Amino acid sequence: MVLSRCSTLPTRNPYFVGRRKLLTQMRRNLQPGDELMIHTAVYGLGGVGKSQLVIECAHQIQEESPETRIIFSSASSELEFEQSYAEFASCAHIKTDDNSLLVVCEKIKSYLESNEARKWLMIVDGFNGADALFGPKELHRYLPQSKNGSIVFTTRNKQLVHELIPLEERLIQLNCLSTEDALSFLQSRLGNLEEKRGPMLALIDLLEGLPLALSQASSFISRNSYSIDQYVRLYCRSDTTKIELLSNGGSRLDGSLSNPVTKTWQISFESIQDKSSLAARILSFGACLHPQRIPLNLLPSSESPVEVVDALGLLRAYSMITSNAADDSITMHSLVHLVTRHRLRSEAQLEKYAQMSFDSVYHNFPERFERQEELLDGDQYSLHVQTVLGNDLLTAQGPRRCHILLASRTSHYFRAKGEYDRSLSYAKMAMDWCHLVSSLEDACTMSTMNDLAVAQWYRGDYKEAETAAREVLDLRKQVLGNEHKDTLASLNNLGLILHAQGNYEPAEETHRSALEIREKTLGSKHNETLKSLNNLGLSLKRQQKYAEAEKAFRRVFDERKAMFGTAHVSTLVPLNNLGLVLELRERYEEAFAIHSEVLYAREALHGTGHPETLKSKQNMAVLLRKQGQLERADIMMREVLAEYVQALGGKHPDVLYAMSNLATLHQERGNYQDAEGLSRQVFETRRDQLGENHPDALFSENQLKELRKKNSEATNAALEVD
């Protein structure tokens, strides 16, 4: 529709909201200056609202300056560009002797460059392919050059406008709507009722604020008298449903009726494929990984570094990806990720790229997580490991050994991160897959069963852990023999599980057996031998054999320090234990120095909220209590307990230990009521989890009885006043 006789500007979109900063920036870019010509461009992902932004800006300019002539031209093809010029010629009553389109274009160019035209603004919309302006007719020659006017381009491909607009500050990147702008966007279409705010926020989060997708969603909701909640549930049903909804037309006012998300992006995909097969492969590969922070070394590459730079540059130019320079990774918009997967599925290419992405993750994900750099590598790949392991397409015909091994490694990673629930879930995944493809006597099955026992132990599921540990120990003895390293690993783990259940003498016996064989087969300085010696020290400590335990911990620490250095997971374990036994021997200054060193190293290695770090912080708090610094101990214990509950939940053995320590502190400070409440909770949970005869349950029972007596005495004393 034509607004005035000198404008071919489309009708204003009554639903346009937000983008104030960008509108201000665009107006500033279009201010007249000393330059012969002012060009600016808006670029961004298809469906992000480039045309609507420019049209709104033009309407604002025309409101302030009605005499400004506005020419809206489409750069979808040479023919459409020529027809746009012809439409302006008609409404501006510009006549030519020859009605050929090229002659009309020349006439319009001459008119706009003359003083007769005065102020004007040209919008070159949808300049997504070079052929429209740089094709056989070289229509770029008909772009006018004049101080009286400006030209604004919209494009999905930033690289296309660089030749016309070399100044970076003249290029405006348009991203998805902010949460508040997206909320206003939906409210303008669906109503501004407070009860709709929550569902609207959920919809915005799902569609990541993409205006075209939000427009399609709001049209679907209105057309079908659907609630927003119903739409969200329908959208989340499956990827197929998502694609159907994203292919469903929206509103005529913003162009979403004829150009839904899937159609809009299909054009971009085809253009990328034509320009760079490597870029297309990178996009396809990324669609089979998690869309966030995809490390570049997981993606297809080339012997030519220039080709790689060009391919990534092309994807960035189309706003298909954003680069994260800090960690050499890229991120895909979740809807780009979804639509790319749909395209691969429709072309029967999805399984191929899913397998390639799995292989890349499998070869890059670390096998161990003992050093900080290994943990950092694990962090970098963890999202993508979870994505490929969750891809049912790869295991539909039955899992392979590589799937089992990657699931086990993922369990090890989450265990090292202190996320014991997730560690157990991946250990169970690996075990379930083993049952499908391997016999019980298979080495992979026995290794996976051992991992399951360890994951259960870390989570505090001691009975289940003991059952799995005994089963795999018997299998390994039968298949591998008593002195095989894997058999000894299972024997060691059984000793730890017995220790956790309060069976200290059987645990000591088990660790002595493992230690004896390991010293004979591996030598006294081997790390596995030192592992058995450390665990023997734990059983000795719980039986109050402090001198012998101290000797064991010192030897393990000294050997591992020489082997790995101090700031290593394996070295910090005996050092921590040494601090505990020194504390029990009332050598508080030495213990405090050691606990401080371990806490500092664990914070650097794991972070402040990791269970191992919290364990060290707890040790510091207990030592402060024993030294009479009750106020400092109280603050630290409360912090530790809150972080423990957040990390492990309310019933993990480590959480109960922290609660018991806080109860003891309350008792020493005379807060008997608070102490009794905590002590009762600890006792009841320990009794249910560990059994009433477990040493920790007995300790809690005795503490509770003592506190009840103290509370009774305090109540009676209060009654005798007056």
N, C-alpha and C positions, 0 to 999 in steps of 0.2 A: 504493500500500500504506500501511497505517496503522501507525505505530510504537507508539502507546499509545492508550488510550481517549480521550485529550484532544489528539490530534494528527492532522492530515491531511497531515503532511509526507511527500513522496515518499521512496522508498528512497535511501539514501546511495550516491553513485557511488564504487565502490571504486577507480576509476582517477583520481580527482581529485588533482592535484598543484599545488604552487606557490601563487602569489597571496598569500603570507603578509602582505605589507605592506597589501594591500587588505582582507584579512580582519581585520587589526588595526584598520584605519581604520573598517571597518563596525561592528565591535564597539564601538569608541569612540563612534561616532555614535549607537548604540542604548543607551548608558548612561542610566539614569534621571536626571532633573534637575528643575528647577523648572517646566519647561514643562508645559502641560496635555497635550500630545501630542508624541511624537517621530516625525517622518517622515524617511525617507532614501530615496534612489533610486540605482539602478545603471543607467547608460545606456551604450550602445555599439552598434557594428555588429552586425547579425544574424549569429549564429554565433560570436561572440567569447567566449561562456561566461557570460553574465549570470545565467541561471537556475541553472546549476551552482554558481556562486560563492555565491549567496544560499542555496541548499539546504545547501551545506557549512557556511556560517556558522550556519544554524539548527541543524544537527546538533551543532555545537560548543557552542552555547548550551544545547541540551537535555541534552547530556552533563554540563555543569556545573550545570545547574539543571533536574532532571527534572520538577519540578512546573510548568514553563513550558508553557502551552498554545500550540500552534502551529497556525495556520490557513493553509493553502495555498490561495489562490484564483486562478483563471485569469481574466484580463481580456481574453480573446480576443473575447468577445461578452457581451451582457447575460445570455443564458441560461446560459452557462458560469459567469459570476460568481455567479448565483443558485444554481446547482447546487453550487458549492463551499461556499456557506454551508449548504445543506441537508445536505451530506456531514458537515460539522463538527457540525451539530446532532444528527445521528444518532449519531456516535461519542462525543459528549459527553452523550448521553441528554437532550437538551433537547427537550421536547415542546411542541406548540402545539395549540390547539383547532381552528385553521384551518390546513390543510396547504398553502395557496397559498404560492408561493415568496417573494413580497414580505412576507408575514406572518412567514415564517421568517427573512428578512433582518432585519426589525425586532426580532425576538426575540433573534437572535444579537447584534445591536448593543447592545441593552439589557443582555444578559448580560455582555458584555465590558466595558461601562462600569460594571458593579456591582463591589462588593468581593468578591463570590462568586468571580469569575473569577481573582482575584489576578493573577499575572504571565502575560502573553501576548505573542505575536509574530504579526503577520499579514504574509503575503507576497502581494502583488498582482502576479502574474507575467504578463508579456506585455502590458503596458498600452501598446499601440502605436497605438491609435486612440481618439479621444475618445468614440465612440459607446458603448463598453462601460460607462463610468461616467457620461457626461454625455449619454446618449441620452434617448429618451422617458420611460424609467422613473426617470431621475435617481438611479441607484444610488449615486452618490457620497455621497448623504445617509445611506447605511447603513454608511459607514466609521466605526468607533467612535472616540470621543474620551475618553482616559483616561490618567492618570499611570501606570497599571499596565502599559500596553502600548505597543508601537511598531508602525509599519507600514513595510515595505520594498517599494518598487516596482521592477520591472525594465521597461525600455523601450528601444526603438530610437530614440525621438524625445525628445530632451531637453526640447524646448519643451512637450510635453504635461504634464510634471510640475512645471513652473515655477509654475503657479497653486496647486498643492497644497504645493509646497516652494519658497518664494521664496529661501531662504538657499542661496547657491552652495556653501558648505562642506558642506552636507548631500547634495550631488550627487556621486556617484563615477563617474568615467569609466573604463570598462574597455576597455583596448586589447588587441592581440594579445599572445600569450605572449612573454616574453623567450626568447632562445636557450636558456638553461639550463633554464627551465621547460618549454619545448617539447621539449627533449631528454628530460627526465624523463617528460613526457607520452607520448612515443613508446616509451620504454624500458618503461613500465608495461604497454604493450600488445603490444610486439614483442620484448621481452627485452633484457637489459642486457649484451649481448656487445660487447666492445671493437671488434671488427672491423665492427660495425654503426654505429659513431659517425660515421664520415665520410659514408656514405650518408644517415644520418638528418639530418645537418647540411645536406646538399644538399636534402633534401626540405623541411626547415623553411624554407630560403631560398626555395624555389620557392613555397611556400604562405604565406610571410610570417608564420608562427606563428599562423595562424587556427585555433583549436581545432576548430571544426566540420569544416573541410577536413582537418585532421590525423586526426581521428577516422574520417572517411570513407576516407581513404587507408589507415590501419592496418587497418580492417575488410576492405577490398578485398585487401590484401596477405595477411592471415591466411586469408581465405575461399578465395583462389585459390592458396595456397601459393606466392606470388610473393616474389621478393627485393625489397628496397627499391630496388636499382639498376634492376631490371626495371621497377618502377613509375615511377621517375623518367624512364627512357627512353621509356616509353609515354606519360607525361604530356607530355613535350616534343615528341612527334611532330607535333602540330598543335593549333590552337585548338579544332578540333572534338573531338579526343580529350580535351582538358582539360575541355571542357564535359560530355562524357559521364561522365568520372570524377567531376566535381563534382556531377553529378545522381544519382550512384550512392549508395544509402543506406548508413548507417554502423551504429552500435550502438544497441540499444534503451535501454541504460543512460543515455545522455546525450541521447537524443532525435534523434540524427542519422539514424536509420533512416528515420523518416517525414518529416523536415524537412532534406533536403540543402541545400547552399549555394544552388544555383540557385533552388529553390522559396522558400527563406527570403528571398532578396533580391528576387525578383519581387514579393512582397507589398509590400516597401518601395518599389520603383519605382512601383508603381501608386498607392500612397498619396501619394508626392511629386508624381506627375502630377496627381492630383486637387487638390492644394493649390496648386501653382504650375507653370504651363506653362513659365515662364522657368527655374525650377530644373531641370525635366526636360530642357530644351534644353541647359542648361549641362552637365549630366551626360552627355548624348549627345555633345555637342561634345568634351568632355574625353576621351571614350573613343576618339576618333580622333586624339588627340595622345599624347605620352608621358605616363604617369601622374604623373611627378614634376615639381614646380615649374612648373605651368602658369600663365603670366602672365595676369592678369585681362583685360588688353586684347586677348588672343587670343579670348576667350569672348564669346558673345552677351550683349548688354546691353539697356538699356531707357532711354527718355527720362526715366523716373522713377528717380532714385537710390535712393529708398526701396524700390522694387520689387526692385532689384538686391540691396540689403542683406538684404531679407527672403528672397530666393531663396537666397543664399549661406548665410544663417542656417539655413534649413530643411535644406539639404544637410549642414551641420555638425551640426545637431541629430540627424540620422539617422546621423551618423558616416560618411557617404559620402565626405566630403572633410575634409581638415584645412587650415587657413589658415596661410600663412607671412607674418606681418606685415612681416618685414624687407624683402621684395622684392615685395609685392603679388601673391602667387601662391597657388595651391592645389595640393594633392597628393591623388591618389586611390589607395586600396589597389589593388594590381595585380590582385587577384581581382575587385574591384568593376569595374575597368576591363575585364577580360576578359568578365565576365557581362553588362555593359552592351552591349559590342560584339555579343555573342550575341543579346541581345534586339533590337538594331537590325537585325541580319541576318535574324532570324526575322520581323520586321515590314517587311522590304524597305526599310529606312531607312538602312542603313549607307553605301551609296554617296553618298547625299545629304549626310550629315553629314561623310563623309570629304572630299568636294569643298569643303564650306564651311570645314572646318578648314584644308585646303590653301590656299585663297584668303586666309584670315586670316594664316597664316604668311608667305605670299608677299608680302603688302602690308606686313608689319611687319619682316621681316628686312632688316637694312641692306644697302646696295649696296657700301659701301666700309668699310675697316677700318684707317684711318690714325690716328684719334684714340682716346684712351682710352675716351671715352663710346661710340664705335662698337663697340669691342671688347667693352665691358661689355654692350651691347645684343645683340651676337652671342652672348655667353655665355648670356644669358637665354633666347634662342630656339633654341640649337643642338640640344638634345635633340628639340625638336618639328620642326625642319627635317629632321633625320635620319629621324624617324618618318614624316612625310608623304611624303618622297621614297622611303621603303622600302615604301609601301603599294601593292602590285601591283594593287589594285582600281582605282586611278586611271589606271594606264598599260596596263591589259589591252586596251583598244581602240586602243592606240598613244599614245605620249607627245605632249604639246602643247608649244608653244614656252615656255610659262611653267614647265614642268617642267625644261626644258633650262637656262633662265636661273637658276632657283633652285639647280640642281645646280652651276652655275658659280659662283654667289655663295658656296655652301657650300665649294667648293674654295678660293676666295679667303680665306674666314674661317679655315679650317684652316691655310692657308699663313701667314696673319698670326699665328696662334697657335704657329707653329713645328712643327706636326704634319704633316710633309711626306708621309708615307705616306697619311694620310687625305685630304689635299689632292689627291694624285694619283688616288686611287680615285674621288673625285667628279668630277674632270676627265674621267676615262675614262667615267664614267656619262653625263655630258653629251655626250661625243663619240659614244658608242654610240647615244644617242637621236637625235642629229643625223643619223647615217647612215640612220635609219629614216624621218625625216620631211622632210629638207632635202637640197638638192643641194650639191655642193662649193662652188659659187660663191655660195651664200647667205651673207649677212652674218653670220648667227648661227653657221653652220658654221665660217666662217673665224675668228670670235672664239673659238669653243670650241676649235678647233685650236691657236690661239695660246696659250690658257690651258693646254692640255695640254703644249705645249712648255715653258712656264714652270714648270709643276708638276714635269716631269721634270728640269729644270735644278736646281730647288731640292733635289730628292731625290738629285742626283748622278748621274742617268742621262744622261750628256752625249751619247752617240752617238744614243740615241733622241730626245733633245731637239733635236739638230741636224737630224735627218731631218724632224721635225715642223715645226721653224722654217723650214727651207728650203722645204718644201712650201707652207706658208701664205704665206710671203713671195712666192713665185712666183705664187700665186693672187691675192694682193692687188695685185701689180703689174699683172697681166693684167686684173683686174676694176675696180680702183679707180684705178690709175695710180701712178707712182713717188712723187708728192709728197703723197698722201693720208695723213692722220694715222695711220690704221690700218696702212698699209704701212710707215710710219716706225717704228711701235711694233714691228712684226715685225723690221725691220732692226736696231733697238736690241737686241732679244732675241737675235738671231743673233750680234751682236757680243759679248754677255755669254757665250754658250755657247762661242764660239771662244776667248775669254779663259780660260774655265775649263779648256779642253783644252790650254792652253799655247801657243796660236797668237796671240801678242801683236801681231805686226805686222799680220796680217789683221784682228784685232779693232780695232786702232787705226784702220786704214783704214775699216772699217765704221762706227765711231763718228764719225769725221770727216765721212763722207758724210751720216749722219743729222743731225749737228749743223749742217752747212752748210744743208741743206734746211729744218730747223726754224727756224733763225735767219731765213731768208728768208721763210718762210710764217707763222711764229707770233711772231717777235720774239725778241730776245736774253734777255728776262726771263721768258718763258713757262716753266712748270714742266717741260713736256716737253723744251724746249730745254736746261734745266738738267740734266735726267736724262741727256741725251746728253753734256753736258760732264763730268758726274761720272764717267760710264763711260769716257770718253776718258782722264780722269785715272788711272783704274785701270790701263789699258794702258800709259800713260806711266810709272807707278810701277814696274810689273814690268820695264820696259826701262831702269830706273835713270835716267830723265829726271825727277829729283826736283823741280827748280826749277819746271819747267813743270807738273808734277802738282800741286805745292803751290798754284800760282797758280789752277789750275782748281778745286781743292777750296775754296779761300777764297772765290772768287767765288760758287760754288753755295751755300755755307753762308750768306754774307751775304744773298743774294737770298731764300733760303728762310726765314731767320730773320725778315726783314722781312715775308714773305708769310704764314708759318704760326706763328711763334714758335719757341722752341728745343725745347720738349718735344713735338715732332711727329716721327713716323716718318721723313718725308722730310727733315727738317732734321738729324736725328741721323746719317743716312748719310754726308753729306759731312764732318760734324764728326769722325766716327770715322775716315774716310779721311785727313783732315788730320792727326790724331794719329799715324797710322801713318807718313805720309811725314816728319813731323817726327822721329819716332823713328829712321827710316832716315838722317836727316841729323844724327843724334846730338845733337839738341836735346831732351834727356831731360826737363828740368823742364817745358818747354812741353807736350811730349807727355803727361807724367804728368797734368798739370792737365786736359788735354782728355779723356784716357781716363777719368779719375775722373768728370768731368761727364757723359760719355756713359753710363757704367756706372750712375750714380745715376738718370739719366733713364729708362734702359731697364728698370731694376728696377721703377721706379714705373709704367711703361707696360705692361710685359709680364709682370713677375714674375721671380723669381730663376732659374727653370729653363728659360726660353725660349732657343732657340739664339742669338738676337741678343744677349741679355744675357750668355750664356756667351762669346760672341765678344769682348765688351768686357772681361769678366773675364780671358780669355785674354791679351788685349793688355796688361792691367795686369801679369800674371804674367811675360810676356816682357820687359817693361820693367824689372821688378824684377831679373830675371836679368842683364840687360845692365848694371844699376847695381851688380851684385855682391851683392845681397840674396838669396843662394841659398836660404836656409832658408825665408824667406817665399814665394819663388817656387815652391819645391817643394810646400809645403802647398797653395797656390792652384792649381797645375797639376794636382795629383792630384784636387782637388775638381772642377775643370772637366772633366777627362777622365771621371770617374765620372758626372757629370750629363749630359755629352754622350752617352755610351753609352746611358744610360737614355732620353734623348730621341730619339736618331737611330739607335741601333744601333751595331755595331762597325765598319762599313765605310764610313760616310759620309765624304766629303772633309774636312769640318770636324773630325770625330773623328780622322782620320788626321793632320791638322795639329796637333791637340793632343797626340797621341802622339809626333809628331816633335819637338815642342818639349820634351816631357818627356825624350825620349831625349837631346837636346842638353844639357839640364840635368844629367842623370846623367853625361854625358861630362865636363862641366866640373867635376863633383864627384869625378871619378875612379871612378865606379861603372860601369866599362866593360861588365861582364857584363849588368847590367840594361839599359844603353843599347843593347847589341847585340841583345838579345831584342826590344825595342820597335822598333828600327830595321829589323830583318829583317821583322817583321810589317807595318810601314808600307810598306817597299819592295815586298814581294810583292803586297800589295793594290793599291798604286798601279800597279805594272806590269800587273797583270791588268785593272784598271779603265780606266787612262788610256793604256796603251801604254808600252813601255820608253823611248821617246824624249821623253816628256812631261817638261818641266823639273822638276816635283816628283818624278817617278820617278827622274830622273837625280840629283837632290840626295840622295834617300834611298839610292840605290846607292852614291854616293861616301861618304856618311856611314857606311854599313854597312862598306865596305872599310876606312875609316879605323879604325873601332871594332874590326874583326877584327885589324888590325895592332896596335892598342893592347893588345888582350887577349892576343895572341901574345907581345908584348914582356913583359907582366906575368907570363905563365906561365913564360917562359924565365928571367926574373929570379928567380922563386921557385925554379926548379930549380937555380940557381947558388948558393943559400945553402948554407953549409957547404962 
